[in-house]
Amino acid sequence: MLSRTADHLYWMSRYTERAENTARMLSVSYDTAMLPHAISNSKRGWHSVLSISELIPAFHEKYGTVDRESVMKFMVADEFNPSSIYSCLKAARENARAVRGALTTESWETQNQTWLAMQRQFDQGVWREDPGQFFEWVKYRSHLWRGVTLGTMLKDEALHFVRLGTFVERADNTARLLDVKFHAIERDYHGIPRGRNVHNFDFYHWSALLRSVSAFEVYRKVYRDVITPERVAELLMLRADMPRSLHACLREVVQNLERVKNNHSQETQRKAGRLLADLQYGRIDEILTTGLHAYLTQFLDRVNDLGQGISQDFLLPT
């Protein structure tokens, strides 16, 4: 496969996944901002949205004050923000258009229809009228495209590069979400009075974090108990059977790298395999003892290095 084709397929799936992840992140922030006890913390909540995407400087340069309206506009509809939903779905569609011959008709049409439908919604101001419904629509279109792609494409190199992009992006986002939200919840937790409010705070904020990655029902099924920070971290990091966990994402990355390997990719495969082994044999108590933030920061650096390795080995002309 030409490196140019692989590059378009890889980034098409990364941008589609990024749009979904941004919708998930905004959805949970929008919902938690509606809680009565969260009013005083709403600014910090919207600030964390920008922090997860490392967009605080870019936001302040254009908007200044952090509030719900400005952050929503910046992360949903700002065409100059490369991580906005608008920009991600546009980039995904452009990458898909460049490699229509490598996609099935159904896969291409799903991407194209998503872009056209989003333009209509923006023109009519639909996303402003009901942001929650719009975020659900973005997630649905991402699920639909992924299902159509898996259900219609030949399981060859094209599909493997699509899968690679999806799970590299998902691993990066899950780690960022965990890091920022754990820090924010811990900070806000120390600012409320002891007693009954603590239990309510725990439930709403930890459940919101779980819902942002579609893990609330999974948590209840796996642990059948109250929500605790340790178990949330374990579920989203070390559980191989949780679809959006770091472990599950790296397992997919390793498997797809094995299927597209070439004479230049041994070092990238080694790094991916070692990262998977750390998650496969890691223990959450040891990670929390040494520091969750330090672990996730190192994980993000390693995933970024892995992405660069994939680009050099497969996506750029040698």
Secondary structure, 3 states (H helix, E strand, C coil): CCHHHHHHHHHHHHHHHHHHHHHHHHHHHHHHCCCHHHHHHHHHHHHHHHHHCCCHHHHHHHCCCCCHHHHHHHHHCCCCCCCCHHHHHHHHHHHHHHCHHHCCHHHHHHHHHHHHHHHHHHHCCHHHHCHHHHHHHHHHHHHHHHHHHHHHCCCCHHHHHHHHHHHHHHHHHHHHHHHHHHHHHHHHHCCCCCCHHHHHHHHHHHHHHHHHCCCHHHHHHHHCCCCCHHHHHHHHHCCCCCCCCHHHHHHHHHHHHHHHCCCCCHHHHHHHHHHHHHHHCCCHHHHHHHCHHHHHHHHHHHHHHHHHHHHHHHHCCC
